[in-house]
Amino acid sequence: MNMLSTLMIGSLAVPLLALSAAVPPSSNSILDARRIPLTHTPHAKRVGPDGTVRGWAPREKAKTESKYATRLAPNSATKRDGMATLQDYYIDAAYSASVSIGTPAQEFYLLLDTGSADLFIVGSSCDSSCSGLTTWDPTSSSTYTNESTAFEITYGSGDASGYLVSDTVSLAGISETSQTLAVVTEISSGLLSSPLSGIMGMGFEALSSSNSVPWWQAESSTWTSKVFAFELARYRNIATATDFETQGGYIDLGALNASHYSGDVNYITCSAQTYWEIPVSGLSVEGTSIDISISSTSSSSSKSSSSSSTPQAAIDTGTTMISVTTTVAAAVYAAISGSSAMTESGYEGYYEYPCSSSVNISLTFGDITYTIDPDDFNIGALDSQGTSCLGGIYGSDLDSTVDWIIGDTFLKNVYSVYSYSGTTTGSQVGFASLADGSTVSTGSASTTNSSTSSSSSNSSSSSTSGASSLIRSKTCIAGLLIIVLTAGTIILI
């Protein structure tokens, strides 16, 4: 009898828009074994037909809450570290990697998401709902095995279903020969759009709805260090940016790349190993410190009755904005002149503020404070005149094991490091200043880390010497939900 596995990757609240200019990668698109392009892939634009983000905002919040609803749930590999280039679609809306699957290898654009842990791809036997998508035929691979296990992927705006298989999966020249992945045979219309073919979760195994070991976690034992890191490009403030940019940033695997960051990495130990979850030490707006403490008695069924007063945040490359508790959100916007809560139905938790304002916001992790670029905080216009804009922080009292979600609004401002302990505790998230010096931070870093070393950083730097050619004024990140704003910007969750 087939088992049914339910994969909750997050609820895509809006359909993805096709990008005719972008085509699926061919074998010639691989730069080399250590540099495979990652693609920033759209799920849907933030800006609607009316030229505003009003249609997107309610769906974004619903998608994030669904994604973080409570759900807990011997491999052969090539010993190599690697680096892959990120591409950016729809002005920082989504980011994906060129991942090869099967034998002979076929390449696909898969979204990289630290907020989920499952890998899925649309299959060639998918019905008409997959029309226009690049699909994979597992029977064309000499190394695939059907695991005879049914699965269902649930999103806020629809579902996908199919079955689990195992096969060789490679990223940046690093191959896992028996990786479990889901092959989608039916999908709700509009859930995915070309050139995206699926999602590669970068969260912990405990988060996997298919009860399978994520690709990165299986491969980590073969790396110089059990670590991966993102350097995300920003096109949000580039007037000439197009819907598809080939230089969207980088993901480093197995070692840190010294050309992508400067100074020390500030490591924070994970509170749990489901999401990449760490405590937040502080938040300030326009120089005003915000009270971020969490009530000692939590009303959420997902949290213990005596939870920590420090908010626990999931660090999520698959989310565009920053989600905080409703109390904190109210305090944030009370410190922003001219801001107000949105009162329309479906917009609860969102705030608008004058587009002409340049808002200074910073987050503190450990003893280091990081400033968010005002361009990243401005999600986009809410009116056709461009006078009122959507703020990059919103309020949501999550029914989850986490209190906050830290997405791309923050992550574009740092080099984010994900360090695996190799056990069920002790993993860490780290932040470092970007190599171009654009990161604004103050304080002293906690540099203690058992998974990385200065020698691995130096080794990575020499092996990826061409990485510094990235135009740092442009940045990209991976994500799940895409939002389109008046200026044509897009957001992921």
Secondary structure as the mmCIF struct_conf table of DSSP 4:
data_model
#
loop_
_struct_conf.conf_type_id
_struct_conf.id
_struct_conf.beg_label_comp_id
_struct_conf.beg_label_asym_id
_struct_conf.beg_label_seq_id
_struct_conf.end_label_comp_id
_struct_conf.end_label_asym_id
_struct_conf.end_label_seq_id
STRN STRN1 LEU A 4 LEU A 7
BEND BEND1 VAL A 14 VAL A 14
HELX_LH_PP_P HELX_LH_PP_P1 PRO A 15 ALA A 18
TURN_TY1_P TURN_TY1_P1 SER A 20 ALA A 21
HELX_RH_3T_P HELX_RH_3T_P1 SER A 27 SER A 29
STRN STRN2 ASP A 32 ASP A 32
TURN_TY1_P TURN_TY1_P2 ALA A 33 ARG A 34
STRN STRN3 ARG A 35 ARG A 35
STRN STRN4 LEU A 38 LEU A 38
STRN STRN5 THR A 39 HIS A 40
BEND BEND2 HIS A 43 HIS A 43
BEND BEND3 ARG A 46 VAL A 47
TURN_TY1_P TURN_TY1_P3 PRO A 49 ASP A 50
BEND BEND4 GLY A 51 VAL A 53
TURN_TY1_P TURN_TY1_P4 ARG A 54 TRP A 56
HELX_RH_AL_P HELX_RH_AL_P1 ALA A 57 LYS A 67
TURN_TY1_P TURN_TY1_P5 TYR A 68 TYR A 68
BEND BEND5 ALA A 69 THR A 70
STRN STRN6 ALA A 77 ALA A 77
STRN STRN7 GLY A 82 TYR A 89
TURN_TY1_P TURN_TY1_P6 TYR A 90 ALA A 93
STRN STRN8 ALA A 94 ILE A 101
TURN_TY1_P TURN_TY1_P7 GLY A 102 ALA A 105
STRN STRN9 GLN A 106 ASP A 113
TURN_TY1_P TURN_TY1_P8 THR A 114 GLY A 115
STRN STRN10 LEU A 119 VAL A 122
STRN STRN11 GLY A 123 GLY A 123
TURN_TY1_P TURN_TY1_P9 SER A 124 SER A 125
HELX_RH_3T_P HELX_RH_3T_P2 SER A 128 CYS A 130
TURN_TY1_P TURN_TY1_P10 SER A 131 GLY A 132
BEND BEND6 LEU A 133 LEU A 133
STRN STRN12 TRP A 136 TRP A 136
HELX_RH_3T_P HELX_RH_3T_P3 PRO A 138 SER A 140
TURN_TY1_P TURN_TY1_P11 SER A 142 THR A 143
STRN STRN13 THR A 145 TYR A 155
TURN_TY1_P TURN_TY1_P12 GLY A 156 SER A 157
STRN STRN14 GLY A 158 LEU A 171
TURN_TY1_P TURN_TY1_P13 ALA A 172 GLY A 173
STRN STRN15 ILE A 174 ILE A 187
TURN_TY1_P TURN_TY1_P14 SER A 189 GLY A 190
BEND BEND7 LEU A 191 LEU A 191
TURN_TY1_P TURN_TY1_P15 SER A 194 PRO A 195
STRN STRN16 LEU A 196 GLY A 201
BEND BEND8 GLY A 203 GLY A 203
HELX_RH_3T_P HELX_RH_3T_P4 GLU A 205 LEU A 207
TURN_TY1_P TURN_TY1_P16 SER A 209 SER A 210
HELX_RH_AL_P HELX_RH_AL_P2 TRP A 215 GLU A 219
HELX_RH_3T_P HELX_RH_3T_P5 SER A 220 THR A 222
BEND BEND9 TRP A 223 LYS A 226
STRN STRN17 VAL A 227 LEU A 232
STRN STRN18 ARG A 234 ARG A 234
TURN_TY1_P TURN_TY1_P17 ARG A 236 ASN A 237
TURN_TY1_P TURN_TY1_P18 ALA A 239 THR A 240
BEND BEND10 ASP A 243 ASP A 243
STRN STRN19 PHE A 244 LEU A 253
BEND BEND11 GLY A 254 ALA A 255
TURN_TY1_P TURN_TY1_P19 ALA A 258 SER A 259
BEND BEND12 HIS A 260 HIS A 260
STRN STRN20 TYR A 261 THR A 269
BEND BEND13 SER A 271 SER A 271
STRN STRN21 ALA A 272 GLN A 273
TURN_TY1_P TURN_TY1_P20 THR A 274 TYR A 275
STRN STRN22 TRP A 276 PRO A 279
STRN STRN23 GLY A 282 VAL A 285
TURN_TY1_P TURN_TY1_P21 GLU A 286 GLY A 287
STRN STRN24 THR A 288 SER A 289
HELX_LH_PP_P HELX_LH_PP_P2 ILE A 290 ILE A 290
HELX_LH_PP_P HELX_LH_PP_P3 SER A 293 SER A 295
BEND BEND14 SER A 296 THR A 297
TURN_TY1_P TURN_TY1_P22 SER A 301 SER A 302
BEND BEND15 LYS A 303 LYS A 303
TURN_TY1_P TURN_TY1_P23 SER A 305 SER A 306
BEND BEND16 SER A 309 THR A 310
HELX_LH_PP_P HELX_LH_PP_P4 PRO A 311 PRO A 311
STRN STRN25 GLN A 312 ILE A 315
TURN_TY1_P TURN_TY1_P24 THR A 317 GLY A 318
BEND BEND17 MET A 321 MET A 321
STRN STRN26 ILE A 322 VAL A 324
HELX_RH_AL_P HELX_RH_AL_P3 THR A 326 ALA A 334
TURN_TY1_P TURN_TY1_P25 ALA A 335 ALA A 335
BEND BEND18 ILE A 336 ILE A 336
TURN_TY1_P TURN_TY1_P26 SER A 337 GLY A 338
STRN STRN27 SER A 340 ALA A 341
BEND BEND19 GLU A 344 GLU A 344
TURN_TY1_P TURN_TY1_P27 SER A 345 GLY A 346
TURN_TY1_P TURN_TY1_P28 GLU A 348 GLY A 349
STRN STRN28 TYR A 351 PRO A 354
TURN_TY1_P TURN_TY1_P29 CYS A 355 SER A 356
STRN STRN29 ILE A 361 PHE A 365
TURN_TY1_P TURN_TY1_P30 GLY A 366 ASP A 367
STRN STRN30 ILE A 368 ILE A 372
HELX_LH_PP_P HELX_LH_PP_P5 ASP A 373 ASP A 373
HELX_RH_AL_P HELX_RH_AL_P4 PRO A 374 PHE A 377
STRN STRN31 ASN A 378 ALA A 381
BEND BEND20 LEU A 382 ASP A 383
TURN_TY1_P TURN_TY1_P31 SER A 384 GLN A 385
BEND BEND21 GLY A 386 GLY A 386
STRN STRN32 SER A 388 GLY A 391
BEND BEND22 GLY A 392 GLY A 392
STRN STRN33 ILE A 393 GLY A 395
BEND BEND23 ASP A 399 THR A 401
BEND BEND24 ASP A 403 ASP A 403
STRN STRN34 TRP A 404 ILE A 406
HELX_RH_AL_P HELX_RH_AL_P5 ASP A 408 LEU A 411
TURN_TY1_P TURN_TY1_P32 LYS A 412 ASN A 413
BEND BEND25 VAL A 414 VAL A 414
STRN STRN35 TYR A 415 SER A 419
BEND BEND26 GLY A 422 THR A 425
STRN STRN36 GLN A 428 LEU A 434
TURN_TY1_P TURN_TY1_P33 ALA A 435 ASP A 436
BEND BEND27 GLY A 437 GLY A 437
STRN STRN37 SER A 441 GLY A 443
BEND BEND28 SER A 450 SER A 451
HELX_RH_AL_P HELX_RH_AL_P6 SER A 454 SER A 463
TURN_TY1_P TURN_TY1_P34 THR A 464 THR A 464
HELX_RH_3T_P HELX_RH_3T_P6 SER A 465 SER A 469
BEND BEND29 LEU A 470 LEU A 470
TURN_TY1_P TURN_TY1_P35 ARG A 472 SER A 473
BEND BEND30 LYS A 474 LYS A 474
STRN STRN38 THR A 475 THR A 475
BEND BEND31 LEU A 480 LEU A 480
TURN_TY1_P TURN_TY1_P36 THR A 486 ALA A 487
BEND BEND32 GLY A 488 GLY A 488
#
